[in-house]
Amino acid sequence: MSRLSSLTEALLQAAKAAGAEAADAMALSGSSQSIDIRAGALEQAERSEATEIGLRVLIGGRQACVSASDTSPATLARLAERAVAMAREAPNDPYAGLAAPDQIAKHWDLAALQLVEDAEEPSAAHLESLAREAEAASMAAPGITQVEASAGYGRRQVHLAASNGFAGGYERSSHSVSAVAFTGSGTAMERDYAGEGRIFAADMPSATSIGQLASERALARAGATKPKTGTYPVIFDERVASSLIGHLTGAINGAAIARGSSWLLGGLGTQVLPAHLSLIEDPLRPRIGGSRPFDGEGLPSARRMVIENGVLLGWTLDLATARQLGMQSTGNAARGTSAPPTPSSSNLDLTPGTATRADLIRDMGTGLLITSMIGSTINPTTGDYSRGASGFWVENGEILYPVNECTIAGNLRDMLKRIIPANDARAHLSTRVPSLLVEGMILAGA
């Protein structure tokens, strides 16, 4: 991390020498490796290592961002000179600017967040053994014709520094195993997948269990047909339910609000979810990949209530959108090396229900259980919603057969107000959303 810290400090000094009034700098360094197995053979083995730097300079309300992968002193100087030249030609943005010194994070506890595993990087041979274990478990199921399995590992460091006095960094590690299983052939071929990722290897489920789940899901899809057209209740399985909350968080993103392009424009203080449900953001959850000690502008991360008892309490803001809307940043800036910060949510929790997914299926009577979605037609200003879906047809509270090639439609404003959650959200995910039942959706099928 000291190398990255030195790089950001050198970038700030170069920016000042080039004539910048203010600047912030980011340095990233990481390595990753992955192994892919297909049809019993090693299909691909990859490893990458890279360092990337980024610089944002400000001259009044004019700003520019530049990035590079070369970290030589000569490149840093040229990078700063080009950034300053670009900023002088950029349009004036009255909302651009760094945080005030009293806004920046000054203390955080990286050990409490547990974002990185203190262990040696797994070998390529070990990753291959995990991928082959997942593949073997899937292929052991009668009816499975092919399996694609993967295992990977990554480690990444980030350091951010700014001329307002902020400087800080952290590191992440990640382990992953996944499998895609196929059954049938030709137009009758069906597939499904299973995959898991964790910061710590000890938290990972076995590769065998991942492979078995992929085959179970694929076999359950055999013989899928189009469902009936009509208006029915729909259950979004936990695997896809977070997409609904993703549309909600997109609508309350400060960038969309500032542009006036959100279907929730003017929605502060109004009911957007059922009265017994809340949505909480907590970027400080330990051992979670989406956690962070500070945001992309050096503001401290903090738990906040986004929606309480169904009522929307605030937008998701970085400094620029907060200034434009006359509000305070919520510490939600995200950024890369080549662009200014933008608002982004981190770890989210939707209030769980008391019923199981099986209870929701029983109670829905006749309708659709969605386990996979493709495509998306979402009108950002009206909330009109239409997506391709596949899953299982339910009658009299029982799953009868798999279905595919159908479209569900509705309006997000109305859909979200009548969601009924189950209690099956997975604890290790960054966004924890259980299966959701939505009454009265339009279904286009056969």
N, C-alpha and C positions, 0 to 999 in steps of 0.2 A: 504493500500500500504506500510505502514511503516514496517509491518511484513515481506513482501516479500523483501523489501530493506535490512532488517536485515539478512534474510536468504542468500541472494546473497553475502553480505559482509562476513558473517561467512564462506561461501564456499570458497571465495577467500583467507581468512586467513588460512583455513585448507589446501588449495592447496599449499600455500607458505610454510607452516610448513612441508608438506610432500615432498617438494623438487621441486615443479614446478617452472620453470623460468618465465612463464606467464600463465594467465588463464582468462577465462570469465565464468560467472555463470548466470543462468536463473532460475527464480521462477515463477510458474504459479498458479493461484488460481481461481476457478470458480464454479458456480452452474448453473444447468439447470433443467427445468421441461418440460414435454410434456404430452399431452392428446391425445389419439387416439380413434376415434369413428368408429365403423363398423356395418353396418346393424342395426342402431338404438341403439346399445348397447355400453357401455363403454368397449373397448377392452383392453386398456392398459393405465396406469398412471405411469409415471416414474419421479423420481427426483434424481439428483446426485450432490454431492459436492466433490471436490477433490483439493488437493494441490500437485504439482509436482515440483521437482527441478532437474536441470541439471548442470553439470560441464564439461568444456573442459579445459584440461591442455596441455601445450606445453613445451617441452624440446628440444631446438634447433628447428629442423624441424620436430620433432616427436610429434604427438598429439594423444589424446584419449578423448573419451566422455563417461560419465556415467550419469545415472539418477536414481531417487528414488522417492517414495511417502512418505517415513518416513522422518520427518524433525528433529528428535532428535539430539542433539549435538554429540552423539556417532556415529550415522549414518553418519553425515557430515564428521567426521574425517575418518571413514572407507572408505567412498566414495572417498575422496581425495587421500588416500593412494592407493586404487585400481587403480584410474585413472593414477596416476604417475607411478605405476608399469606397467600398460598397455602401457603408452606412451614410456617407456624405451625399450619396445619390438616392438614398431610399426615401420614400414618402414619410412625412412626419406622423407619428402615432402618439397622441397625447396620453395614452394609457400604458405605454411601454416603460419599463424601468425596473430596477432592482428593489428588493425589500429594504425598508428602513432598518438601521442597525438594531432597533428595539424589537423588530419582528422576527429576527432570525433565531434559529435553534442554537442553543448554547450548551445543552447537556442532554445526553441520551445514553441508554444502556444497551449496547449491542449484545452483550452476553445474555440478557434477558430475552432478546428476540430470537436467538438460536437460528440464525439465518444460514450458517455454514457449518458443515461437518468437519471436525478436526480429525481427518483420517487420510490415508494415502488414496490417490486416484485409483479406481479399479482398473485392472489390466484389460486389454482387448480380449484376451482369452476368457476372462471371467464374464465379460459382457456377452460374448458369443455363447457361453454356456447357458446364460439366462435366456437368451433368445431361443436357443434350441430346446430348452426345457419348456418354454411356453408353446413352441411349435409342436413338440411331441405330445403335450397334454391335449392340444386341440385335435391333432390328427388321430388320437386314440378314440375319438368319438365316432361311432359308425355313421356314415353319411357325409362326413366332411371330406371334400375332395382336394382342398388346397389350403395352405396357411401361409400368411406372411407375418413374420414376427420380428420385433426390434427391441434392442436394449440400448440405453444411452446414459451418459454422464456429462455433467457440465459444471464449471466453476467460473464465477465472474466477479470481478472487482469494479467498483465505481468510486470515483472521487470527484467532488464538486467544490469549487472555490469561487469567491466573488470579491470584487473591490469594496464591498460594504463590510468586509470583515468575516464573512462566513467561510468556513472550511470544514469539510467532513467527508467521510467515505465509509463504505461497508462492503461486505463480500457475501455472495450466495453460492450454494452448491445445490445440485439436483441429480436425482436418480430416476430413471424411467424404464418401464417394460410395457410393451403392447403387443397385441396379436389381432389380426384380421382373418376370420375363418370364412370359407366358401363352401356352399353346398349346392347340388344340382348342376346343370349345364345349360348352355345356350340361353334362350329367353327365360328359362325356368331357374336360372342361377340366382341365388340369394347370398348375401354376405352380412356379417355384423362383426363387431369388434369389442375389445375390452382393453383398457389401458390404465396404468397407475403411475403417479409420480410423487416423489417425496424429497424433502431436503436431506433426511437421514436414511441411510440404507436399512437400518434396523426397523424403520417404520414401514417399509415396503411389504405388501403381501407377497406370497410366493409366486414365482413365475408360473408354476403349475396351476394355481388357482386362476390366474389371469387367462391362461390358455384355455382352461376348461370353460370359463365364463364366455369367452368369445365363441366357442363351438356351441354351447347351449343357446346362445342368442341367435346364431346363424341358423341352427336347425329349427328353432321355433318359427323362423320366417319362411320355411319351405312351403310352397303352394300358395303364396300370397295372391290375393285378388283385389279388385277395386271394391270399395265399400259403397253403400247406398248413398244417393244424393238426398240431402234434406237438412234440417236443423236439429242438431243433437248436442248433448253434453260431451265435452272433450276433456280428457285427462292428459296433461303434459307430464310425462314421466320425469322423474328427478334428473335423468340424463339430459333433458332438453328444457326443463322448466326455467332454468336460469336465463334463458334467452328472453323470456317475457320481462324479467326484471332488468335485463340489459337494455331493452327498449325504453323502459322507464328511466333508467339512469342516463340514457342518451338524451331523453327529453328534458332532464333537469340539469344537463351540462351547461355551464355558464357560457360556453362558446355559442351553443344553439340559442340560448336565451338572448345573448347580446346581439345576435344576427336577426332575432325575431322570427326564427324558423322552427319553433318547437310547438307541438300540439299541447304542451302544458304552459305555454306563455300566459302569464297572469294567474297561474295556479297556486302561488304561494298562499298558505293558510287555508287551502281548500282540501276536501277529501279526495284522495286519489286511490286509496286502498280501502278494503272493509275496515270498519271502526276498531276491530280487535287486533289488527295487524300493524306492525311497525317494521321499519327498515333501518338498520344500524350499520354504520361504517366504523371499522376498527382496524387501522393499519398497524397496530401494535400487538396483534396476536402472535404468540411465540410459535416457532416451528412451522410457519406458513409462508409459502412462496411469495405471496402478495404483500407481505409486511415490509415496512421501511421506517427508519428512525426519523427521517425528514423528507420533505417533498423536493421536487425538482428546482425549487427556488430557495432552498435552505430554510424553509419554515418548518417548525416542529410538527410531527405527526401527532394526531390526537383522535380519540374516539368521539364520534358525534352521532346524534340522532337525526337521521335524514327525514324519516317519516315517523310520526308518533300517533298511535291509535288512528291510523288511516289518513292523518293530516300532514301535508307537505310543509316542512319547516324551513327548508333552505335549498338554494342551488348548490351545485358543485363548482367551486371557483378557484382560479389561480389569481395572481395579483392583477393582471391586465383586465380580465373580465370583471373582477371585483371593482376595480376603479371605474370601469365603464358603467357598471350598474349601481354605483354609489354604495357599495357594500364592502365587507372585509373578506379577504381570502380565507377559504376553508382549509388551506394547506393541502390542496389537491393538484398542484402542478406536477405534470409529468413531462419528460423531455428526452430527446436523444442528442447526439452531438451536432446535428446539422440543421436544427430548427428551433425556434423559440419555444418556451413552455406552453402547454395547453392543459386545460382541466381534465382530470381523469380520476375515476373512483378506484379504490383499492379493495380491501376485504369487506364484503357485505354479508349481512345476516338478515333473512326474512323470518319473522316470527313463525315457528312451526305450529302445526295443528296437533290434535290429540289422536286423530284417526290414522290408521295405517293406510298404505296404498291399496291394500286389499279391501279395506273398508270403503274407500272412495269408489273402487270398481263395483263393489256390491251395491252401493247406494246410487250410482249413476244410472242403473237400469240398462238402457240401450244407448250406445254411443261409441266413441273412438278413444282408445288408449294410444297416444303418440309416443313412439320411442326414437324416431329419427325424423329430421327435417332437412329439406333441401330448398335452395332458392329463397328469395325474400323480396316482397314488394311492400314496403312500409312507407306511407306518406308522412314525412316528418312534420308537416304543418297541421294535418288533420287527424293523424293517428290511425288512418285506415290500414288494415292489416290483412295480408294474404300470403300464405306460405304452403309449399308442397310438403306433404307429410306421409309417413308410413307408420305402421304399428299393428294394432290388434282390434278386431271388432268385438264388442261386448254386447250381449243380450241377456236380460234378466239377471244382471249382476255377475255374469260369468264370461270369461274370455272364450270365444268360439273359434276364431281362425285369424291368421295374419292378413293384413291388407296393405296395399301400396298404391302408388299413382293416384293420390287424391290431393285436394287442396282445401285448406280451412281458411275461413275469412271472418272478419269482425272489425270492431274498432277498439283500439287499445284503451281508450278512456273508459269505455263501458266494460271491457273484459276484465281489467285490473280491479274494478270496483266489486266484482263478484267472484273473485278467486277463493277457493277453499283449499287450504294447504293440508298435506299429510304430515307425517312426522319422520320422514325418511331421508332428510338432508344428511350428506356425508360430512363428518366433522372435520376432515383434513383439508377440505377444499377452501380456496380463497373466497369464493362466492357460495354461500350455503343457502340453497333454496330447495325445499322439498317438492315432491310431486304436487301439481296444482290442478284442481278440477274447475273448469269454466263451463257454466251452463249456456245453452242456446247459441252455439256457434254454427255458422253456415258451412256445410260440408259438400264439396263437389266431387263425386266419384262416378260410379257407373250410371 
